[in-house]
Amino acid sequence: MKPFSLIFAVVFVLFAAVQYNDPDPQVWIPIYAFAAIGCIMAYAGLGRPWFFIAMALVYGGAAIWQWPPAFEGFLLNEVGMKTVNIELAREAGGLAICAIVMGTLAWLTRKR
C-alpha cells in the first residue's frame, strides 16, 4: 500500500501543479491537492476505509456530473483546449482517476 499511495501522492501533486494555467485553477488545484493529501494520509496510516470510500463517492459523482454532453475524446493533436466537450472529458477523466485511486486506498486500508 505504501508505494501505491506514495506514487499517487506525487502524481496528484503534479496534476495540481499543471493546473496553474487552467482557466479555473482555484477549482482544480484543491481537487487534486485533496487527493494528494488522501494519499499521504494512507501512506502515514491515518486514513480509514470509510474516509476513502467517501472520497471515492464524491470524486466519482463529480466525474459523472462533469461528463460532457457529447463525448469527443480526450486528446487531439495538440495539448490546448479545442472544444468544451474535450475539456469536460479531460476534467471528468481526472476526477475518475481520483475516484479509482481513493477506492483502491479504501480496499488497501481495510482490516484483513
C-alpha positions in Angstrom: 0.0 0.0 0.0 2.8 2.4 0.8 4.4 2.5 -2.7 0.9 2.9 -4.3 -0.1 5.8 -2.0 3.3 7.5 -2.4 3.3 7.2 -6.2 -0.2 8.7 -6.4 0.5 11.4 -3.9 3.3 12.6 -6.3 1.0 12.1 -9.3 -1.7 14.2 -7.7 0.8 17.0 -6.7 1.9 17.1 -10.3 -1.7 17.2 -11.5 -2.3 20.1 -9.2 0.9 21.9 -10.3 0.0 21.8 -14.0 -3.4 23.5 -13.3 -1.8 26.9 -12.7 -2.6 28.0 -16.3 -6.1 26.4 -16.4 -9.0 28.9 -16.7 -10.2 27.9 -13.3 -7.2 26.8 -11.2 -8.9 27.7 -8.0 -11.2 24.8 -8.6 -8.8 22.2 -9.9 -5.7 22.7 -7.7 -7.7 21.9 -4.5 -9.4 18.9 -6.1 -6.0 17.3 -6.8 -4.4 18.6 -3.6 -7.1 16.9 -1.5 -6.5 13.6 -3.5 -2.7 14.0 -2.7 -3.5 14.6 1.0 -5.6 11.5 1.0 -2.7 9.5 -0.4 -0.4 11.0 2.2 -2.8 10.0 4.9 -2.9 6.4 3.6 0.9 6.4 3.4 1.1 7.5 7.1 -1.6 5.0 8.2 -4.0 7.8 9.2 -6.9 7.2 6.7 -9.7 4.8 7.4 -11.6 2.8 4.7 -14.8 4.8 5.2 -12.9 8.0 4.6 -11.5 6.8 1.3 -14.9 5.4 0.3 -16.5 8.8 0.9 -13.8 10.5 -1.1 -14.2 7.9 -3.9 -18.0 8.6 -4.0 -17.5 12.3 -4.1 -14.9 12.1 -6.9 -17.0 9.6 -8.8 -20.2 11.7 -8.5 -18.3 14.7 -9.7 -16.8 12.8 -12.6 -20.3 11.7 -13.7 -21.6 15.3 -13.2 -18.7 16.7 -15.2 -19.1 14.3 -18.2 -19.6 16.2 -21.4 -23.0 16.1 -23.2 -21.2 14.9 -26.4 -18.0 12.8 -25.9 -15.4 13.9 -28.5 -12.4 12.1 -26.9 -9.7 13.3 -24.6 -7.0 14.3 -26.9 -6.4 15.8 -30.3 -3.1 16.6 -32.0 -2.3 19.3 -29.5 -2.5 19.9 -25.8 -4.7 23.0 -25.8 -8.4 23.0 -25.4 -10.1 22.6 -28.8 -13.7 22.2 -27.7 -15.6 22.4 -24.5 -16.6 18.7 -24.7 -12.9 17.7 -24.9 -12.1 19.8 -21.9 -15.1 18.4 -19.9 -14.0 14.9 -20.8 -10.5 15.6 -19.6 -11.8 17.0 -16.3 -14.1 14.1 -15.8 -11.2 11.7 -16.5 -9.1 13.4 -13.9 -11.9 13.1 -11.4 -12.4 9.4 -12.3 -8.7 8.8 -11.7 -9.1 10.3 -8.2 -12.2 8.2 -7.6 -10.4 5.0 -8.7 -7.3 5.7 -6.5 -9.5 6.6 -3.5 -11.5 3.4 -4.0 -8.2 1.4 -4.2 -7.0 3.0 -1.0 -10.2 2.1 0.7 -9.7 -1.5 -0.3 -6.0 -1.5 0.7 -6.7 0.1 4.2 -9.5 -2.3 5.2 -9.0 -4.8 8.0 -7.8 -8.2 6.8 
